[in-house]
Amino acid sequence: MKFRITPFSIVWAIALVYTIYFWIENKIHPPYPGGGMLEGLFWDTSLLVFTFTFVSDLIFRFTIKSLKTIWIVETILVVITAVVLYFNLFY
């Protein structure tokens, strides 16, 4: 099986690093009492993004055989998600 890099594999790699970073950071500096809800939200979100993109990437790899088509579809989904999150967070 050849290793193919796709937009979702890039996103899930970033989400995995982000999740590991938050896990290590919380082990070194635990959230203070009464706080830490924001850190927990980032932890849960990054873990959810990692899981969702990993599973979606596998589904796309098995259903779409052309690497070019996978890149087009996944890039469109990543851009749409980024735009929706941007407007949801900042407007």
DSSP file (Angstrom, degrees, kcal/mol; ACC not computed):
  #  RESIDUE AA STRUCTURE BP1 BP2  ACC     N-H-->O    O-->H-N    N-H-->O    O-->H-N    TCO  KAPPA ALPHA  PHI   PSI    X-CA   Y-CA   Z-CA
    1    1 A M              0   0    0      0, 0.0     2,-0.2     0, 0.0     0, 0.0   0.000 360.0 360.0 360.0 127.3    0.0    0.0    0.0
    2    2 A K        -     0   0    0      1,-0.1     2,-0.6     2,-0.0     0, 0.0  -0.557 360.0-120.3 -80.8 144.8    1.4    3.4   -1.0
    3    3 A F        -     0   0    0     -2,-0.2     2,-0.5     2,-0.0    -1,-0.1  -0.762  32.5-170.8 -84.8 121.5    1.4    6.2    1.4
    4    4 A R        -     0   0    0     -2,-0.6     2,-0.5     2,-0.0     5,-0.1  -0.961  15.2-141.8-118.3 127.0   -0.6    9.1    0.0
    5    5 A I        +     0   0    0     -2,-0.5     3,-0.0     4,-0.1    -2,-0.0  -0.742  28.4 171.9 -87.3 129.9   -0.7   12.5    1.6
    6    6 A T     >  -     0   0    0     -2,-0.5     4,-1.8     1,-0.1     3,-0.2  -0.847  47.4-101.8-129.9 166.3   -4.1   14.2    1.5
    7    7 A P  H  > S+     0   0    0      0, 0.0     4,-2.4     0, 0.0     5,-0.1   0.881 122.2  51.7 -58.2 -38.5   -5.5   17.4    3.1
    8    8 A F  H  > S+     0   0    0      1,-0.2     4,-2.9     2,-0.2     5,-0.2   0.865 106.5  53.4 -67.9 -34.5   -7.3   15.3    5.8
    9    9 A S  H  > S+     0   0    0      2,-0.2     4,-1.5     1,-0.2    -1,-0.2   0.862 109.9  48.6 -68.2 -32.6   -4.1   13.5    6.7
   10   10 A I  H  X S+     0   0    0     -4,-1.8     4,-2.0     2,-0.2    -2,-0.2   0.921 113.3  47.3 -67.9 -44.0   -2.4   16.9    7.2
   11   11 A V  H  X S+     0   0    0     -4,-2.4     4,-2.6     1,-0.2    -2,-0.2   0.912 112.6  47.9 -65.2 -42.9   -5.3   18.1    9.3
   12   12 A W  H  X S+     0   0    0     -4,-2.9     4,-2.1     1,-0.2    -1,-0.2   0.830 109.5  53.6 -71.8 -27.7   -5.4   15.0   11.5
   13   13 A A  H  X S+     0   0    0     -4,-1.5     4,-2.1    -5,-0.2    -1,-0.2   0.915 111.3  45.8 -67.6 -41.3   -1.6   15.1   12.0
   14   14 A I  H  X S+     0   0    0     -4,-2.0     4,-2.4     2,-0.2    -2,-0.2   0.915 113.3  49.8 -65.0 -42.7   -1.9   18.7   13.2
   15   15 A A  H  X S+     0   0    0     -4,-2.6     4,-2.4     2,-0.2    -2,-0.2   0.865 109.6  51.9 -64.7 -35.9   -4.9   17.7   15.4
   16   16 A L  H  X S+     0   0    0     -4,-2.1     4,-2.5     2,-0.2    -1,-0.2   0.924 111.0  46.4 -66.6 -44.0   -2.9   14.8   16.9
   17   17 A V  H  X S+     0   0    0     -4,-2.1     4,-2.5     2,-0.2    -2,-0.2   0.910 113.4  50.2 -62.8 -41.7    0.1   17.0   17.7
   18   18 A Y  H  X S+     0   0    0     -4,-2.4     4,-2.3     2,-0.2    -2,-0.2   0.897 111.1  48.9 -63.0 -42.5   -2.3   19.6   19.2
   19   19 A T  H  X S+     0   0    0     -4,-2.4     4,-2.1     2,-0.2    -2,-0.2   0.919 112.3  47.2 -64.5 -45.0   -4.0   16.9   21.3
   20   20 A I  H  X S+     0   0    0     -4,-2.5     4,-2.6     2,-0.2     5,-0.2   0.892 110.3  53.9 -64.2 -39.5   -0.7   15.5   22.6
   21   21 A Y  H  X S+     0   0    0     -4,-2.5     4,-2.8     1,-0.2    -2,-0.2   0.937 110.5  45.5 -60.4 -46.8    0.5   19.0   23.4
   22   22 A F  H  X S+     0   0    0     -4,-2.3     4,-2.2     2,-0.2    -1,-0.2   0.865 112.0  52.3 -66.1 -34.9   -2.6   19.7   25.5
   23   23 A W  H  X S+     0   0    0     -4,-2.1     4,-1.4     2,-0.2    -2,-0.2   0.936 113.9  42.4 -65.0 -45.9   -2.3   16.3   27.2
   24   24 A I  H  X S+     0   0    0     -4,-2.6     4,-2.2     2,-0.2     5,-0.2   0.908 113.7  52.5 -66.7 -42.0    1.4   17.0   28.1
   25   25 A E  H  X S+     0   0    0     -4,-2.8     4,-3.0     1,-0.2    -1,-0.2   0.887 109.1  49.2 -62.5 -39.4    0.6   20.6   29.1
   26   26 A N  H  < S+     0   0    0     -4,-2.2    -1,-0.2     1,-0.2    -2,-0.2   0.789 110.1  52.0 -71.9 -26.5   -2.2   19.5   31.5
   27   27 A K  H  < S+     0   0    0     -4,-1.4    -2,-0.2    -5,-0.2    -1,-0.2   0.878 117.4  37.9 -73.0 -37.9    0.1   16.9   33.1
   28   28 A I  H  < S+     0   0    0     -4,-2.2    -2,-0.2     1,-0.3    -3,-0.2   0.940 134.4  20.7 -77.7 -48.9    2.8   19.5   33.7
   29   29 A H  S  < S-     0   0    0     -4,-3.0    -1,-0.3    -5,-0.2    -2,-0.1  -0.832  82.9-154.2-122.7  90.1    0.6   22.4   34.7
   30   30 A P        -     0   0    0      0, 0.0    -3,-0.1     0, 0.0    -4,-0.1  -0.299  34.3 -90.9 -63.5 149.1   -2.9   21.1   35.7
   31   31 A P        -     0   0    0      0, 0.0     3,-0.1     0, 0.0    -5,-0.0  -0.305  47.0-109.6 -59.3 141.9   -5.8   23.5   35.3
   32   32 A Y    >   -     0   0    0      1,-0.1     3,-1.9    -3,-0.1     2,-0.0  -0.344  44.6 -83.2 -71.4 155.0   -6.4   25.7   38.4
   33   33 A P  T 3  S+     0   0    0      0, 0.0    -1,-0.1     0, 0.0     3,-0.1  -0.335 116.9  17.0 -61.5 135.7   -9.5   25.0   40.4
   34   34 A G  T 3  S+     0   0    0      1,-0.3     2,-0.2    -3,-0.1     3,-0.1   0.323 123.7  64.3  84.7  -8.2  -12.6   26.8   39.0
   35   35 A G    <   +     0   0    0     -3,-1.9    -1,-0.3     1,-0.1     0, 0.0  -0.425  51.8  86.3-123.4-160.4  -10.9   27.3   35.7
   36   36 A G     >  +     0   0    0     -2,-0.2     4,-2.0    -3,-0.1     5,-0.1   0.487  54.2 118.2  81.5   2.4   -9.6   25.0   33.0
   37   37 A M  H  > S+     0   0    0      1,-0.2     4,-2.0     2,-0.2     5,-0.1   0.892  76.8  51.1 -67.9 -36.9  -12.9   24.8   31.1
   38   38 A L  H  > S+     0   0    0      2,-0.2     4,-2.1     1,-0.2    -1,-0.2   0.895 109.2  50.3 -66.2 -39.4  -11.4   26.4   28.0
   39   39 A E  H  > S+     0   0    0      1,-0.2     4,-2.3     2,-0.2    -1,-0.2   0.893 110.0  50.6 -64.8 -39.0   -8.5   24.0   28.1
   40   40 A G  H  X S+     0   0    0     -4,-2.0     4,-2.7     2,-0.2    -1,-0.2   0.866 108.3  53.0 -65.0 -36.1  -10.9   21.0   28.4
   41   41 A L  H  X S+     0   0    0     -4,-2.0     4,-2.5     2,-0.2    -2,-0.2   0.909 110.3  46.6 -65.5 -42.4  -12.9   22.4   25.4
   42   42 A F  H  X S+     0   0    0     -4,-2.1     4,-2.6     2,-0.2     5,-0.2   0.888 112.3  51.5 -66.3 -38.1   -9.7   22.6   23.3
   43   43 A W  H  X S+     0   0    0     -4,-2.3     4,-2.1     2,-0.2    -2,-0.2   0.951 113.7  42.8 -61.5 -50.7   -8.8   19.1   24.4
   44   44 A D  H  X S+     0   0    0     -4,-2.7     4,-2.3     1,-0.2    -2,-0.2   0.904 115.7  49.1 -64.3 -41.9  -12.2   17.6   23.5
   45   45 A T  H  X S+     0   0    0     -4,-2.5     4,-2.8     2,-0.2     5,-0.2   0.922 111.5  47.8 -65.7 -44.9  -12.3   19.6   20.2
   46   46 A S  H  X S+     0   0    0     -4,-2.6     4,-2.3     1,-0.2    -1,-0.2   0.885 112.9  49.0 -66.7 -36.5   -8.9   18.6   19.0
   47   47 A L  H  X S+     0   0    0     -4,-2.1     4,-2.3    -5,-0.2    -1,-0.2   0.894 112.6  48.4 -67.1 -39.3   -9.5   14.9   19.9
   48   48 A L  H  X S+     0   0    0     -4,-2.3     4,-2.8     2,-0.2     5,-0.2   0.906 111.5  49.3 -66.1 -42.6  -12.8   15.1   18.0
   49   49 A V  H  X S+     0   0    0     -4,-2.8     4,-2.6     2,-0.2     5,-0.3   0.920 111.2  50.4 -62.8 -43.6  -11.2   16.7   15.0
   50   50 A F  H  X S+     0   0    0     -4,-2.3     4,-2.1    -5,-0.2    -2,-0.2   0.943 114.3  43.3 -59.3 -48.7   -8.5   14.1   15.0
   51   51 A T  H  X S+     0   0    0     -4,-2.3     4,-2.3     2,-0.2     5,-0.3   0.930 115.7  47.6 -64.4 -46.9  -11.0   11.2   15.1
   52   52 A F  H  X S+     0   0    0     -4,-2.8     4,-2.5     1,-0.2     5,-0.2   0.922 114.9  44.2 -63.1 -46.0  -13.3   12.7   12.5
   53   53 A T  H  X S+     0   0    0     -4,-2.6     4,-2.4    -5,-0.2    -1,-0.2   0.862 112.6  52.7 -70.4 -33.9  -10.6   13.5   10.0
   54   54 A F  H  X S+     0   0    0     -4,-2.1     4,-1.9    -5,-0.3    -2,-0.2   0.949 114.6  40.8 -64.8 -47.9   -8.9   10.2   10.4
   55   55 A V  H  X S+     0   0    0     -4,-2.3     4,-2.2     2,-0.2    -2,-0.2   0.915 116.2  50.1 -66.8 -43.0  -12.1    8.2    9.8
   56   56 A S  H  X S+     0   0    0     -4,-2.5     4,-2.7    -5,-0.3     5,-0.2   0.892 108.4  53.4 -63.2 -39.3  -13.2   10.5    6.9
   57   57 A D  H  X S+     0   0    0     -4,-2.4     4,-2.3     1,-0.2    -1,-0.2   0.914 109.2  48.5 -62.5 -42.2   -9.8   10.2    5.3
   58   58 A L  H  X S+     0   0    0     -4,-1.9     4,-1.8     2,-0.2    -2,-0.2   0.906 111.3  50.2 -64.0 -40.5  -10.1    6.4    5.4
   59   59 A I  H  X S+     0   0    0     -4,-2.2     4,-1.8     1,-0.2     5,-0.2   0.935 112.3  46.8 -62.7 -46.3  -13.6    6.5    3.9
   60   60 A F  H  X S+     0   0    0     -4,-2.7     4,-2.6     1,-0.2    -1,-0.2   0.885 110.0  53.8 -64.2 -37.9  -12.5    8.8    1.1
   61   61 A R  H  < S+     0   0    0     -4,-2.3    -1,-0.2     1,-0.2    -2,-0.2   0.865 113.1  42.5 -65.4 -35.0   -9.4    6.7    0.3
   62   62 A F  H  < S+     0   0    0     -4,-1.8    -1,-0.2    -5,-0.2    -2,-0.2   0.766 121.2  39.4 -83.5 -24.4  -11.5    3.6   -0.1
   63   63 A T  H  < S+     0   0    0     -4,-1.8     2,-0.6     1,-0.2    -2,-0.2   0.817 114.5  49.8 -94.2 -33.5  -14.3    5.1   -2.1
   64   64 A I     <  -     0   0    0     -4,-2.6    -1,-0.2    -5,-0.2     6,-0.0  -0.929  59.6-174.4-110.1 122.6  -12.4    7.5   -4.4
   65   65 A K        +     0   0    0     -2,-0.6     2,-0.4    -3,-0.1    -1,-0.1   0.774  60.0  85.0 -87.8 -27.5   -9.5    6.0   -6.2
   66   66 A S     >  -     0   0    0      1,-0.2     4,-2.0     2,-0.0     5,-0.1  -0.641  63.5-154.1 -82.7 126.5   -8.1    9.1   -7.9
   67   67 A L  H  > S+     0   0    0     -2,-0.4     4,-2.3     1,-0.2    -1,-0.2   0.853  95.7  56.0 -66.4 -34.2   -5.7   11.0   -5.7
   68   68 A K  H  > S+     0   0    0      2,-0.2     4,-2.1     1,-0.2    -1,-0.2   0.911 108.0  47.3 -64.6 -42.5   -6.5   14.2   -7.6
   69   69 A T  H  > S+     0   0    0      2,-0.2     4,-2.7     1,-0.2     5,-0.2   0.886 110.2  53.0 -66.5 -39.0  -10.2   13.9   -6.9
   70   70 A I  H  X S+     0   0    0     -4,-2.0     4,-2.8     1,-0.2     5,-0.3   0.927 109.2  49.7 -61.0 -44.4   -9.5   13.2   -3.2
   71   71 A W  H  X S+     0   0    0     -4,-2.3     4,-2.2     2,-0.2     5,-0.2   0.914 112.5  47.3 -61.2 -43.3   -7.4   16.3   -3.0
   72   72 A I  H  X S+     0   0    0     -4,-2.1     4,-2.1     2,-0.2    -2,-0.2   0.954 116.2  42.8 -64.1 -50.3  -10.2   18.4   -4.6
   73   73 A V  H  X S+     0   0    0     -4,-2.7     4,-2.1     1,-0.2    -2,-0.2   0.930 117.8  44.5 -64.0 -47.4  -13.0   17.1   -2.4
   74   74 A E  H  X S+     0   0    0     -4,-2.8     4,-2.4    -5,-0.2    -1,-0.2   0.872 112.0  52.3 -69.0 -36.4  -11.0   17.2    0.8
   75   75 A T  H  X S+     0   0    0     -4,-2.2     4,-2.6    -5,-0.3     5,-0.2   0.916 109.4  50.0 -64.2 -42.1   -9.6   20.6    0.2
   76   76 A I  H  X S+     0   0    0     -4,-2.1     4,-2.6    -5,-0.2    -2,-0.2   0.920 112.2  47.9 -61.0 -43.6  -13.1   22.0   -0.5
   77   77 A L  H  X S+     0   0    0     -4,-2.1     4,-2.2     2,-0.2    -2,-0.2   0.888 112.3  48.5 -65.3 -39.5  -14.4   20.4    2.8
   78   78 A V  H  X S+     0   0    0     -4,-2.4     4,-2.4     2,-0.2    -2,-0.2   0.916 113.5  47.0 -67.0 -42.6  -11.4   21.8    4.8
   79   79 A V  H  X S+     0   0    0     -4,-2.6     4,-2.6     2,-0.2     5,-0.2   0.926 112.7  48.9 -65.7 -44.6  -11.9   25.3    3.3
   80   80 A I  H  X S+     0   0    0     -4,-2.6     4,-2.5    -5,-0.2     5,-0.2   0.924 113.0  48.1 -60.8 -43.8  -15.7   25.3    3.9
   81   81 A T  H  X S+     0   0    0     -4,-2.2     4,-2.5    -5,-0.2    -1,-0.2   0.908 111.8  49.4 -63.5 -42.3  -15.2   24.1    7.5
   82   82 A A  H  X S+     0   0    0     -4,-2.4     4,-2.4     2,-0.2    -2,-0.2   0.907 112.5  47.6 -64.2 -41.5  -12.5   26.8    8.1
   83   83 A V  H  X S+     0   0    0     -4,-2.6     4,-2.5     2,-0.2     5,-0.2   0.924 112.8  48.2 -66.1 -44.2  -14.8   29.5    6.7
   84   84 A V  H  X S+     0   0    0     -4,-2.5     4,-2.0    -5,-0.2    -2,-0.2   0.922 114.1  46.5 -63.2 -44.0  -17.8   28.4    8.7
   85   85 A L  H  X S+     0   0    0     -4,-2.5     4,-2.3    -5,-0.2     5,-0.2   0.897 111.4  52.4 -65.2 -39.5  -15.7   28.2   11.9
   86   86 A Y  H  X S+     0   0    0     -4,-2.4     4,-2.4     1,-0.2     5,-0.2   0.950 114.2  41.1 -61.5 -49.3  -14.2   31.6   11.2
   87   87 A F  H  X S+     0   0    0     -4,-2.5     4,-1.1     1,-0.2    -1,-0.2   0.811 114.9  52.8 -70.5 -28.7  -17.5   33.3   10.8
   88   88 A N  H  < S+     0   0    0     -4,-2.0    -1,-0.2    -5,-0.2    -2,-0.2   0.855 117.0  37.5 -73.0 -34.9  -19.0   31.4   13.7
   89   89 A L  H  < S+     0   0    0     -4,-2.3    -2,-0.2    -5,-0.2    -3,-0.2   0.831 126.6  32.0 -85.7 -33.7  -16.2   32.4   16.1
   90   90 A F  H  <        0   0    0     -4,-2.4    -3,-0.2    -5,-0.2    -2,-0.2   0.460 360.0 360.0-111.2  -1.8  -15.6   36.0   15.0
   91   91 A Y     <        0   0    0     -4,-1.1    -3,-0.2    -5,-0.2    -2,-0.1   0.356 360.0 360.0-132.1 360.0  -19.0   37.3   13.8
